Each structure stands twice: as structure tokens, then as C-alpha cells.
């Protein structure tokens, strides 16, 4: 049984691989596309680099609707289709506008996957291993990031001026594979109960999750009781859900105000500005990807032992130290290798903290009735800030027109200050969710109706 649950979880988590690959592969195409179509910093930031992220915002905002109506499984299938269309279309695009449309389509897939996949995994796993299996989504995500960095490096020089087309188009292969694989997983038991199909399939899946018929029947009754609340409970934006809305918003807000997307999306360009050649910067971006993968794996191993809150605290301390040191590297013009060391420490801090925790935490804190829409709330917050930061970054770091082109340390000091705030929030306000059933968490975080 446990092997089945792990297989289902890892299959669905592979949506994270496509997520990571799709969002980071653009880093290798960043400068070639800007040179090819001679785009201004404003146009480049809006239509080339951040368009996928605005698609991600749309996918996250509205991904809760199909996730609730047609189910987690079918939504994940269509997400795979969107990734395939985006990869082929982006690789073949002949102008920046067509390119941006296909990148937007891929972004919708990313946003919707960050809603549907964590929900599905949280709903098919028992409390004692929910964190570890839920964090597999993030592990697959960073594995996708690493593969994207490696792929960009390997494909450099393959197609001459069209290298970037191969970099983007190659994603079609894993996209079609994932689309077919997701057909093999069952529907979420909680979604089946929500659709009043508990006798048809909900109980059957619960029997796969829990060790005995008695526990499976008990969980079914617990889920039914939760879903028997008044219809008014279906509305996410009401005072009883205020606490979980704030929790979902803040963890997503701090995730992006760490500067993680700023570093990952523009890694080759930042390293180049630090004194490395373009080939060296692409290669060192791979080192960043490896560090991300290794420390995400550590976070996955620790999330059900130390808990979500403790990992956020550990990550916050690492963020603050590394961001301050990266700022000093730029301010004092220290060696590029020293800079790379502290960027790797920054990425490690993210991987073991926010990276491992965010998708698990958001998928846990919202009640069954509104989990789809709650996940959309948290993930759309994440992606709105991610898109905004990616859009405005060229204004700050462009070598010709960037506001802080000669003072990049200012950006890192700002992010370090935000991580001090995250540390205080985690220490004094963030609840621990490890080892608690989803229904028990609801009773803990959401007050009873008056």
C-alpha cells in the first residue's frame, strides 16, 4: 500500500519537474532573445522574461476552479497538455509576441500545477508522511531547475543563433511523458467524497492509504462530517478563514521577497556581471542547481522530523547571512568565486526552508471545502510577487540602463531585511502542522461557526 501511495505521489509531483524546467529554462534564452529581437529592458522584462509568470498568476488564480469541479487528476492531465503546447510553440516562435503567448500558456500550466499537485498529494497521504511526500513536488521542481540549467549548457552551440529554440523546445518530451503517466493515478478520495462518490471510489482509495478497514471507514466518516458544514462554509473570503488566509499570504509573500526568483531567473547574467564569462556563468548556474537539489532533498528528509516551522527558521537565518555577504561581494568587488559560494549558501537556505515547506504548508492549512480556492489564494500571491520581481529586474540590473547596475548590493540588502521579518513571523506567529490530520488542522486553525 505504501509503495502505491509513494508511486502516486511521485507521479503527480513530476508536475513540479515541468514547473521547474519551464520557469528556469528561459535563463539560457534571456540574452540571445534580447539580442535577436533587439528588445528594450521594459519590453524584455514584460513580454519575454515575465510573461510566463503572468500566465502562472492566471493559472494559480483560476486553477482552483477546475481542481474542484473536474477533479485534481483531470486538471493535472490538462496541465501536461499545456506544457507540451508551450514548449513546441515557444521553440518555433518567429516574433516576440507569438513567443510571449506560448510562454503565457506554459505559465498557466505552472500556476495550475502549483494548485492541483500539492492538494492531490496532501489528500492521499497519511499525516505522518504528508510533509515528506508533499515536499516531493518541490524536489521534482528543483530537479527540473537543475536539468534546465544542464540542458541549456549542453545545448549551447548546437543550433548556433537558434540555440535558445532547442533549449525551450526540448521540454515537449517530458511534457508528453507526464501527461500519459498521470492517467495511471486514482482520483483524490476527498474530492470523490466532495462529489458524493464516496462509496464508488473514495473509500476504495482510503483503504489504500490507511492500514485497516476500520481506520479507512473512520476517515471517511470524518471527511463526510467536515463536508456536511453549512453551504456558507464554501465561501473562502469570510472572517472565519481570516487566519488561514493570512498564513497562506505571508508564506508566499516571504518566499518571493527572499529574492529566490531574482537569483534563479537571472543567474547567468548576475554571474557574468560579477566577472565570469558567458560560458562560465552558464556552467556555474549548474552548480547552483545542484546545491538547490541536494538541500531540497535534505529538507524533504527533515520536514516530518523537525517540522515546517523549524525549517523556516533555519532557512531564514541562512538567508540573512548569505544575502548580506552577497551584497558585500558586490560592494567590495570580491572574487567571483566568493560570490558563487554565498549565492550557493543562499540557494541552500531557500531549499531547506521555504522551498521544502511552502507547497506543503499551503496545501495543509485550508479546510477540505475550500482547499482548492485556498491553494489558489496562496499560490497566486506567490506568483504575483514572482512575476512583479521578474518584470522589474531588468530595470535594476541591465548593464546599460539599470538603476543599480553599479550598486547591485542594494538589492541584496533589501532582501536580507525582508528575511529578518520572515524570521520574526516564523518565530512568533507561524503554527506547526506536522503530524496532524487535515481535519484536525481545520479544527485548530478555523474557529467554529457561531
C-alpha positions as CSV (number, residue, x, y, z in Angstrom):
1,X,0.0,0.0,0.0
2,X,2.7,2.4,1.0
3,X,4.5,1.7,-2.3
4,X,1.3,2.6,-4.2
5,X,0.9,5.9,-2.3
6,X,4.6,6.8,-3.0
7,X,4.2,6.0,-6.7
8,X,1.0,8.1,-7.0
9,X,2.7,10.9,-5.1
10,X,5.9,10.9,-7.2
11,X,3.9,10.7,-10.5
12,X,1.8,13.7,-9.6
13,X,4.9,15.5,-8.2
14,X,6.5,15.3,-11.6
15,X,4.3,18.3,-12.5
16,X,6.9,20.1,-10.3
17,X,9.6,18.9,-12.7
18,X,7.9,20.6,-15.6
19,X,7.2,23.6,-13.4
20,X,10.9,24.0,-12.5
21,X,12.2,23.3,-16.1
22,X,9.7,25.6,-17.7
23,X,10.3,28.6,-15.4
24,X,14.1,28.4,-15.4
25,X,14.9,27.3,-19.0
26,X,14.3,30.9,-20.0
27,X,17.5,31.9,-18.2
28,X,19.6,30.4,-21.1
29,X,17.5,32.2,-23.7
30,X,17.5,35.6,-21.9
31,X,20.3,37.4,-23.6
32,X,20.1,35.7,-27.1
33,X,16.4,36.6,-27.4
34,X,17.1,40.2,-26.3
35,X,19.8,40.5,-29.0
36,X,17.8,38.7,-31.7
37,X,14.7,40.9,-31.4
38,X,16.6,44.0,-30.0
39,X,14.2,44.5,-27.1
40,X,14.3,47.3,-24.6
41,X,14.6,46.5,-20.9
42,X,10.9,47.3,-20.5
43,X,9.7,45.1,-23.4
44,X,12.1,42.3,-22.5
45,X,11.1,42.2,-18.8
46,X,7.4,42.4,-19.7
47,X,7.0,40.2,-22.8
48,X,10.0,37.8,-22.7
49,X,11.1,37.2,-19.2
50,X,8.0,37.6,-17.1
51,X,5.1,36.7,-19.5
52,X,5.2,33.0,-18.4
53,X,4.9,34.3,-14.8
54,X,1.8,36.3,-15.6
55,X,0.4,33.1,-17.1
56,X,1.4,31.5,-13.8
57,X,-0.6,34.1,-11.9
58,X,-3.7,33.3,-14.1
59,X,-3.2,29.6,-13.7
60,X,-2.9,30.0,-9.9
61,X,-5.8,32.4,-9.6
62,X,-8.2,30.2,-11.6
63,X,-6.6,26.7,-11.1
64,X,-8.8,26.1,-8.1
65,X,-11.9,26.1,-10.3
66,X,-11.1,23.0,-12.5
67,X,-9.3,21.4,-9.5
68,X,-12.6,21.4,-7.6
69,X,-15.1,20.9,-10.5
70,X,-13.4,18.3,-12.7
71,X,-11.0,17.0,-10.1
72,X,-7.3,17.1,-9.2
73,X,-6.4,14.2,-11.6
74,X,-8.1,15.6,-14.8
75,X,-6.7,19.1,-14.1
76,X,-3.2,17.6,-13.9
77,X,-3.7,15.9,-17.2
78,X,-4.6,19.1,-19.0
79,X,-1.7,20.8,-17.3
80,X,0.6,18.4,-19.1
81,X,-1.0,19.3,-22.4
82,X,-0.5,23.0,-21.7
83,X,3.3,22.4,-21.0
84,X,3.6,20.5,-24.3
85,X,1.9,23.2,-26.4
86,X,4.0,25.9,-24.7
87,X,7.3,24.1,-25.4
88,X,6.6,23.5,-29.1
89,X,5.2,26.9,-29.7
90,X,7.9,28.8,-27.8
91,X,10.7,26.9,-29.7
92,X,9.1,27.7,-33.1
93,X,8.1,31.3,-32.4
94,X,9.1,33.8,-35.1
95,X,8.4,37.0,-33.3
96,X,8.4,38.2,-29.6
97,X,4.6,38.5,-29.5
98,X,3.9,34.9,-30.6
99,X,6.7,33.8,-28.2
100,X,5.1,35.6,-25.3
101,X,1.7,33.9,-26.0
102,X,3.2,30.4,-25.8
103,X,5.2,31.3,-22.7
104,X,2.0,32.6,-21.2
105,X,0.3,29.2,-21.9
106,X,3.2,27.4,-20.2
107,X,2.8,29.7,-17.3
108,X,-0.9,28.8,-16.9
109,X,0.3,25.2,-16.6
110,X,2.8,26.1,-13.9
111,X,0.3,28.1,-11.9
112,X,-2.4,25.4,-12.1
113,X,0.1,22.7,-11.2
114,X,1.1,24.6,-8.0
115,X,-2.6,24.4,-7.1
116,X,-3.6,20.9,-8.1
117,X,-0.5,18.8,-7.4
118,X,0.2,19.8,-3.7
119,X,-3.6,19.4,-3.0
120,X,-3.7,15.9,-4.5
121,X,-0.6,14.7,-2.6
122,X,-1.8,16.2,0.7
123,X,-5.2,14.4,0.2
124,X,-3.8,10.9,-0.5
125,X,-1.2,10.7,2.3
126,X,-1.4,10.0,6.0
127,X,-0.4,12.7,8.5
128,X,2.9,11.1,9.5
129,X,4.4,11.2,5.9
130,X,2.4,14.0,4.4
131,X,5.2,16.5,4.7
132,X,7.8,14.2,3.1
133,X,5.6,13.2,0.2
134,X,4.2,16.7,-0.3
135,X,7.7,18.1,-0.4
136,X,8.5,15.7,-3.3
137,X,6.7,18.2,-5.5
138,X,9.4,20.8,-4.5
139,X,12.2,18.1,-5.0
140,X,10.9,17.5,-8.6
141,X,10.7,21.2,-9.1
142,X,14.4,21.8,-8.2
143,X,15.4,18.7,-10.2
144,X,13.6,20.4,-13.1
145,X,15.6,23.5,-12.5
146,X,18.9,21.6,-12.4
147,X,18.0,19.8,-15.6
148,X,17.1,23.1,-17.3
149,X,20.5,24.6,-16.3
150,X,22.3,21.4,-17.6
151,X,20.2,21.3,-20.7
152,X,20.9,25.0,-21.5
153,X,24.7,24.4,-21.0
154,X,24.7,21.2,-23.2
155,X,22.6,22.8,-26.0
156,X,24.7,26.0,-26.2
157,X,26.4,25.9,-29.6
158,X,24.1,23.1,-31.0
159,X,22.0,25.4,-33.2
160,X,24.1,28.5,-33.5
161,X,21.9,31.5,-33.2
162,X,18.9,29.2,-32.7
163,X,20.3,27.5,-29.5
164,X,17.5,29.1,-27.5
165,X,14.9,27.3,-29.6
166,X,16.3,23.9,-28.7
167,X,16.6,24.9,-25.1
168,X,12.9,25.8,-24.9
169,X,11.5,23.1,-27.3
170,X,13.1,20.1,-25.6
171,X,10.6,20.4,-22.8
172,X,8.0,18.8,-25.1
173,X,9.5,15.4,-24.4
174,X,9.0,15.2,-20.6
175,X,5.6,17.1,-21.0
176,X,4.1,14.3,-23.1
177,X,5.5,11.6,-20.9
178,X,4.0,13.2,-17.8
179,X,0.6,13.7,-19.5
180,X,0.4,9.9,-20.1
181,X,1.7,9.0,-16.7
182,X,-0.8,11.0,-14.7
183,X,-3.6,8.9,-16.2
184,X,-2.5,6.0,-14.0
185,X,-3.3,7.6,-10.7
186,X,-6.7,7.5,-8.9
187,X,-8.8,10.4,-8.1
188,X,-8.3,12.1,-4.7
189,X,-10.5,10.4,-2.0
190,X,-11.6,13.8,-0.5
191,X,-12.6,15.1,-4.0
192,X,-14.6,11.9,-4.5
193,X,-16.4,12.4,-1.2
194,X,-17.0,16.0,-2.1
195,X,-18.6,14.8,-5.3
196,X,-20.7,12.4,-3.3
197,X,-18.9,9.5,-4.9
198,X,-17.6,8.1,-1.6
199,X,-19.0,4.6,-2.0
200,X,-17.8,4.4,-5.6
201,X,-14.2,5.4,-5.1
202,X,-13.5,7.4,-2.0
203,X,-13.5,4.5,0.4
204,X,-11.5,2.4,-2.0
205,X,-8.7,4.9,-2.1
206,X,-8.8,5.4,1.7
207,X,-8.3,1.7,2.1
208,X,-5.1,2.1,0.1
209,X,-3.9,4.9,2.3
210,X,-4.7,3.6,5.8
211,X,-3.6,0.2,7.3
212,X,-7.0,-1.1,8.3
213,X,-10.7,-1.1,7.2
214,X,-11.7,0.4,10.5
215,X,-9.4,3.4,10.1
216,X,-10.4,3.9,6.5
217,X,-14.1,3.9,7.5
218,X,-13.4,6.3,10.3
219,X,-11.6,8.7,8.0
220,X,-14.5,8.5,5.6
221,X,-16.9,9.5,8.3
222,X,-14.6,12.3,9.4
223,X,-14.4,13.7,5.9
224,X,-18.2,13.4,5.5
225,X,-18.8,15.2,8.7
226,X,-16.4,18.0,7.7
227,X,-18.2,18.4,4.3
228,X,-21.6,18.5,6.0
229,X,-21.0,22.0,7.2
230,X,-23.4,24.8,6.1
231,X,-23.2,25.9,2.5
232,X,-21.9,29.2,3.6
233,X,-18.6,27.5,4.5
234,X,-17.8,27.2,0.8
235,X,-17.0,31.0,0.6
236,X,-13.3,31.4,1.2
237,X,-13.3,35.1,2.0
238,X,-15.1,35.3,5.3
239,X,-14.0,36.1,8.8
240,X,-13.7,32.5,10.0
241,X,-10.9,31.9,7.4
242,X,-9.0,35.1,8.2
243,X,-6.2,33.4,10.0
244,X,-5.5,30.8,7.2
245,X,-5.8,33.4,4.5
246,X,-3.1,35.5,6.3
247,X,-0.9,32.4,6.7
248,X,-1.2,31.5,3.0
249,X,-0.5,35.1,2.0
250,X,2.5,35.6,4.3
251,X,4.4,32.4,3.5
252,X,4.0,33.1,-0.2
253,X,5.0,36.8,0.2
254,X,8.1,36.0,2.1
255,X,9.0,33.2,-0.3
256,X,9.4,35.7,-3.1
257,X,10.8,38.6,-1.0
258,X,13.7,36.4,-0.3
259,X,14.9,37.1,-3.8
260,X,15.0,33.5,-5.0
261,X,13.5,34.1,-8.4
262,X,15.7,37.1,-8.9
263,X,18.7,34.9,-8.4
264,X,17.5,31.8,-10.3
265,X,16.0,33.6,-13.4
266,X,18.9,35.9,-13.9
267,X,21.7,33.6,-12.5
268,X,23.9,33.6,-15.7
269,X,23.6,37.4,-16.2
270,X,24.3,38.1,-12.5
271,X,27.4,35.9,-12.5
272,X,28.6,37.4,-15.8
273,X,28.3,40.9,-14.3
274,X,30.4,39.6,-11.4
275,X,33.3,38.9,-13.8
276,X,32.6,35.5,-15.3
277,X,32.4,34.8,-19.0
278,X,29.1,33.7,-20.5
279,X,30.1,30.0,-20.8
280,X,31.5,30.0,-17.2
281,X,28.3,31.7,-15.9
282,X,26.1,29.0,-17.5
283,X,28.3,26.3,-16.0
284,X,28.3,27.9,-12.6
285,X,24.5,28.2,-12.8
286,X,24.5,24.3,-12.9
287,X,26.4,24.4,-9.6
288,X,23.6,26.5,-8.1
289,X,21.1,23.9,-9.4
290,X,23.0,21.1,-7.8
291,X,23.1,22.8,-4.4
292,X,19.3,23.5,-4.8
293,X,18.6,19.8,-5.4
294,X,20.9,18.5,-2.6
295,X,19.5,20.8,0.1
296,X,15.9,20.3,-1.1
297,X,16.4,16.5,-0.5
298,X,17.7,17.3,3.0
299,X,14.6,19.5,3.6
300,X,12.4,16.6,2.4
301,X,14.1,14.3,4.9
302,X,13.7,16.7,7.7
303,X,10.2,18.2,7.2
304,X,8.3,15.5,9.1
305,X,11.0,15.3,11.8
306,X,11.8,18.9,12.6
307,X,8.5,20.3,11.3
308,X,7.6,23.1,8.9
309,X,8.2,26.0,11.3
310,X,11.6,24.9,12.4
311,X,12.8,24.6,8.8
312,X,11.6,28.1,8.0
313,X,13.5,29.4,11.0
314,X,16.7,27.6,9.9
315,X,16.3,28.9,6.3
316,X,15.7,32.5,7.5
317,X,19.0,32.6,9.4
318,X,20.8,31.2,6.3
319,X,19.0,33.7,4.1
320,X,20.1,36.7,6.2
321,X,23.8,35.7,6.4
322,X,24.1,34.8,2.7
323,X,22.2,37.8,1.3
324,X,24.3,40.2,3.4
325,X,27.5,38.5,2.2
326,X,26.4,38.6,-1.4
327,X,25.8,42.3,-1.0
328,X,29.3,42.8,0.4
329,X,30.7,40.8,-2.5
330,X,29.3,43.3,-5.0
331,X,30.0,46.3,-2.8
332,X,33.7,45.4,-2.2
333,X,34.2,43.7,-5.7
334,X,35.3,40.4,-4.1
335,X,36.3,37.4,-6.1
336,X,33.5,35.8,-8.3
337,X,34.2,32.5,-6.6
338,X,33.5,34.1,-3.2
339,X,30.2,35.4,-4.7
340,X,29.3,32.0,-6.0
341,X,29.9,30.4,-2.6
342,X,27.5,32.8,-0.9
343,X,24.9,32.5,-3.7
344,X,25.1,28.7,-3.2
345,X,24.6,29.2,0.6
346,X,21.6,31.4,-0.2
347,X,20.1,28.8,-2.5
348,X,20.8,26.1,0.1
349,X,19.0,28.2,2.7
350,X,16.0,28.5,0.4
351,X,15.9,24.8,-0.4
352,X,15.9,23.5,3.1
353,X,13.5,26.2,4.3
354,X,10.9,27.9,2.1
355,X,11.5,25.6,-0.8
356,X,10.7,22.4,1.1
357,X,7.8,23.9,3.1
358,X,5.7,26.3,1.1
359,X,3.7,24.0,-1.1
360,X,3.2,21.5,1.8
361,X,2.1,24.2,4.2
362,X,-0.4,25.9,1.9
363,X,-2.0,22.6,1.0
364,X,-2.4,21.7,4.7
365,X,-3.9,24.9,6.3
366,X,-7.1,25.3,4.3
367,X,-10.2,23.2,5.1
368,X,-11.5,20.5,2.7
369,X,-14.4,22.5,1.4
370,X,-12.2,25.5,0.3
371,X,-8.9,23.8,-0.2
372,X,-8.8,24.3,-3.9
373,X,-9.6,28.0,-3.7
374,X,-7.3,28.4,-0.6
375,X,-4.4,26.9,-2.6
376,X,-5.2,29.3,-5.4
377,X,-5.1,32.2,-2.9
378,X,-1.6,31.2,-1.6
379,X,-0.1,30.3,-4.9
380,X,-1.4,33.3,-6.8
381,X,0.1,35.5,-4.1
382,X,3.4,33.7,-4.7
383,X,3.2,34.1,-8.4
384,X,2.1,37.8,-8.5
385,X,5.1,38.7,-6.5
386,X,7.3,36.4,-8.6
387,X,6.1,38.0,-11.8
388,X,6.5,41.5,-10.5
389,X,10.0,40.9,-9.3
390,X,11.0,39.3,-12.6
391,X,9.4,42.1,-14.7
392,X,11.2,44.9,-12.9
393,X,14.6,43.2,-12.5
394,X,16.0,44.4,-15.9
395,X,15.4,48.0,-14.7
396,X,17.8,47.3,-11.8
397,X,20.5,45.1,-13.3
398,X,20.6,46.0,-17.1
399,X,24.3,46.8,-17.9
400,X,23.3,49.9,-19.9
401,X,20.2,51.3,-18.2
402,X,19.9,49.5,-14.9
403,X,19.2,51.7,-11.8
404,X,21.5,49.7,-9.7
405,X,23.8,48.4,-12.4
406,X,26.8,49.6,-10.4
407,X,25.2,49.0,-6.9
408,X,23.7,45.6,-7.0
409,X,24.4,45.2,-3.3
410,X,21.4,47.4,-2.5
411,X,19.0,44.8,-3.9
412,X,20.5,42.0,-1.7
413,X,20.5,44.1,1.4
414,X,16.8,44.8,0.8
415,X,16.0,41.1,0.5
416,X,18.1,40.4,3.7
417,X,15.9,42.9,5.6
418,X,12.7,41.1,4.4
419,X,14.2,37.8,5.7
420,X,14.6,39.3,9.1
421,X,10.8,39.9,9.1
422,X,10.3,36.3,8.0
423,X,12.3,35.1,10.9
424,X,10.2,37.1,13.3
425,X,7.0,35.8,11.7
426,X,8.1,32.2,11.9
427,X,9.3,32.5,15.5
428,X,6.2,34.2,16.9
429,X,3.2,33.6,14.5
430,X,3.6,30.5,12.3
431,X,1.8,27.4,13.5
432,X,3.3,23.9,13.3
433,X,1.3,21.5,11.1
434,X,3.4,18.3,11.1
435,X,1.8,15.0,12.1
436,X,-1.8,16.5,12.3
437,X,-4.6,15.3,10.1
438,X,-6.1,17.8,7.7
439,X,-9.4,17.7,9.5
440,X,-7.7,18.2,12.9
441,X,-5.8,21.2,11.5
442,X,-9.1,22.7,10.4
443,X,-10.4,22.5,13.9
444,X,-7.2,24.1,15.2
445,X,-6.9,26.9,12.7
446,X,-10.5,27.7,11.9
447,X,-13.0,28.8,14.6
448,X,-16.3,27.1,14.9
449,X,-19.4,28.8,13.4
450,X,-21.1,30.9,16.0
